[in-house]
Amino acid sequence: MNELLLIVLAYLIGSIPTSVWVSQHFFDIDIRDYGSGNAGATNTYRVLGPKWGTIVMVTDMIKGIVAVKLALLLPAYADSEVNLQNLQTGLGLAAVVGHIFPIWADFRGGKGVATLFGLVLGISPWTALSCVAIFTLVLYLTRFVSLSSILASIAFPVFILVIFNVDNPAYRIFAIAVALMVLLTHQKNIGRLISGSESKVPILKNRDRRRQRRRDAANPHD
């Protein structure tokens, strides 16, 4: 019964629609009516700018971390690392489901990547930081948040199964499921990436302008 109550609480925490509330309170709009129509950090970044996109992303990550830490309210799980990790995973997933289907926002939420990252950060921080490194590198090179998320999620089971070799069958299955879930929720993004119509986030513009000037200088007759 205690576990069930915590799962419900984790879902309610995950259901906090950060981007929707921010857009409604500060801009008098619903973020889901603009851009990609997604209630996540990436769309907030595109529509409302880097400041608010970062605030939404960090808050959504914190939802996953808080949900995972709810497991500490049940001291009986502290005696088994595997059981504790499994409970934390279940609570984190409840928060992710809440983010995707938020009860506070007509069950129309985001894709859950930031909250999912908070889940992983709360359970296995070194794995999370390794995935962040991949995400950051891909974002720096391409400026595609979707591609960065996809490649970081694919790297997650590689870290769990191969590099860190986590000895928990349920968590290993979870890692594979995460990669599959991110691929599933990013099908439209994958289509746009293939067709060349995916939007880039407005960062590193000065770098791109410098590169363009160098290309123009090297090819003055083009």
C-alpha positions in Angstrom: 0.0 0.0 0.0 2.8 2.4 0.9 4.5 1.7 -2.5 1.2 2.4 -4.3 0.8 5.7 -2.6 4.3 6.7 -3.5 3.7 5.8 -7.1 0.6 8.0 -7.2 2.5 10.8 -5.6 5.4 10.4 -8.1 2.8 10.5 -10.9 1.3 13.8 -9.5 4.8 15.3 -9.2 5.6 14.3 -12.8 2.2 15.8 -13.9 3.3 19.3 -13.0 3.1 20.9 -16.5 6.0 23.3 -16.1 6.1 24.7 -19.7 2.3 25.1 -19.8 2.1 27.0 -16.5 5.1 29.2 -17.4 3.7 30.1 -20.8 0.2 30.8 -19.3 1.4 32.8 -16.3 4.2 34.8 -17.9 3.1 35.1 -21.5 -0.6 34.5 -21.5 -0.4 31.7 -24.1 -0.5 28.0 -24.1 2.9 26.7 -25.3 1.0 23.7 -26.9 -0.5 26.1 -29.4 2.9 27.2 -30.8 5.9 25.7 -32.4 5.8 21.9 -32.4 2.8 21.9 -30.1 4.8 19.9 -27.5 4.7 20.8 -23.8 8.4 20.3 -23.2 11.6 22.1 -22.7 12.7 22.1 -26.4 9.5 23.7 -27.7 9.7 26.2 -24.8 13.3 27.0 -25.8 12.2 27.7 -29.4 9.1 29.7 -28.6 9.9 31.5 -25.4 13.7 31.6 -25.6 16.8 30.1 -23.9 16.0 31.5 -20.4 12.6 30.0 -20.1 13.6 26.8 -22.0 16.4 26.2 -19.4 14.1 26.9 -16.5 11.5 24.4 -17.8 14.2 21.8 -18.6 15.8 22.0 -15.1 12.4 21.9 -13.4 11.3 18.9 -15.4 14.6 17.2 -14.4 14.0 17.9 -10.8 10.6 16.2 -11.0 12.4 12.9 -11.9 14.9 13.3 -9.2 12.3 14.1 -6.5 10.2 11.1 -7.6 13.2 8.8 -7.3 14.1 10.1 -3.9 10.6 9.3 -2.6 11.9 5.7 -2.2 13.9 6.9 0.8 10.5 7.3 2.7 10.4 3.5 2.9 13.5 2.5 5.0 12.8 -1.2 4.5 14.2 -1.0 1.0 17.5 0.3 2.2 18.7 -3.2 3.0 18.7 -4.3 -0.7 20.4 -2.2 -3.3 18.6 -4.1 -6.1 15.1 -3.7 -4.5 15.8 0.0 -3.8 16.9 0.6 -7.4 13.8 -1.2 -8.7 11.5 0.9 -6.5 13.3 4.1 -7.6 12.9 3.1 -11.2 9.2 2.5 -10.8 8.7 5.8 -9.1 10.7 7.6 -11.7 8.7 6.0 -14.5 5.5 7.1 -12.8 6.8 10.7 -12.9 7.7 10.3 -16.6 4.2 9.0 -17.3 2.9 12.0 -15.4 4.9 14.3 -17.5 3.7 12.8 -20.8 0.1 12.5 -19.6 -0.3 15.3 -16.9 -3.5 15.2 -15.0 -3.1 19.0 -14.3 -3.0 19.8 -18.1 -5.7 17.7 -19.8 -3.2 14.8 -20.2 -1.3 16.6 -23.0 2.3 16.8 -21.9 5.8 16.6 -23.3 7.9 13.7 -24.3 9.4 13.1 -20.9 13.1 13.2 -21.8 14.1 15.8 -19.2 12.1 14.0 -16.4 13.6 10.7 -17.6 17.1 12.2 -17.3 16.2 13.3 -13.8 15.3 9.7 -13.0 18.6 8.4 -14.3 20.5 11.2 -12.5 18.9 10.2 -9.2 19.7 6.5 -9.6 23.0 6.4 -11.5 24.6 9.8 -11.7 27.8 8.7 -13.5 25.7 7.2 -16.3 23.6 10.3 -16.5 26.6 12.5 -16.7 28.1 10.3 -19.5 24.8 10.7 -21.4 24.9 14.4 -20.9 28.4 14.5 -22.4 27.1 12.8 -25.5 24.0 15.0 -25.6 26.1 18.2 -25.3 28.6 17.1 -28.0 25.9 16.3 -30.5 24.1 19.5 -29.7 27.2 21.5 -30.2 27.9 19.9 -33.5 24.4 19.9 -34.9 22.1 22.2 -32.8 19.4 19.5 -33.1 18.0 18.8 -29.6 16.0 15.9 -31.0 19.1 14.2 -32.5 21.0 14.9 -29.3 18.3 13.3 -27.2 18.0 10.2 -29.4 21.8 9.5 -29.5 22.1 10.1 -25.7 19.2 7.7 -25.1 20.8 5.0 -27.3 24.0 5.4 -25.4 22.2 4.9 -22.1 21.8 1.1 -22.4 25.4 0.8 -23.8 26.7 2.4 -20.6 24.4 0.3 -18.4 25.0 -3.1 -20.1 28.6 -2.8 -21.3 30.6 0.0 -19.8 29.3 0.1 -16.2 27.9 -3.4 -16.4 25.1 -2.8 -13.9 24.2 -6.1 -12.2 20.5 -5.6 -12.0 18.4 -7.4 -14.7 15.4 -5.2 -14.2 17.5 -2.0 -14.6 19.2 -3.4 -17.7 15.8 -4.0 -19.3 14.7 -0.5 -18.2 17.8 1.0 -20.0 16.9 -0.8 -23.2 13.2 0.3 -22.8 14.3 3.9 -22.4 16.1 3.9 -25.7 13.1 2.3 -27.5 10.7 4.8 -25.8 12.7 7.8 -26.9 12.9 6.5 -30.5 9.1 5.9 -30.4 8.3 9.4 -29.1 10.7 11.0 -31.6 9.3 9.4 -34.7 8.2 12.7 -36.2 11.5 14.3 -35.3 13.3 11.5 -37.0 11.2 12.0 -40.1 12.0 15.7 -40.1 15.7 15.0 -39.6 15.7 12.7 -42.6 13.8 15.2 -44.7 16.0 18.1 -43.5 13.1 20.1 -42.1 13.9 19.7 -38.4 14.4 23.0 -36.5 17.6 23.8 -34.8 17.8 25.5 -31.5 19.0 29.2 -31.6 22.4 28.6 -30.0 26.0 29.0 -31.3 24.8 31.4 -33.9 28.0 33.5 -33.7 29.9 30.3 -34.4 27.9 29.6 -37.4 28.2 33.1 -38.7 32.0 32.9 -38.3 32.1 29.7 -40.2 30.0 31.2 -43.0 32.3 34.2 -43.2 35.3 31.9 -43.5 33.6 29.9 -46.2 32.7 33.1 -48.1 36.3 34.4 -47.8 37.7 31.1 -49.0 35.2 31.0 -52.0 34.8 34.7 -53.0 33.4 33.8 -56.4 30.7 31.3 -55.2 
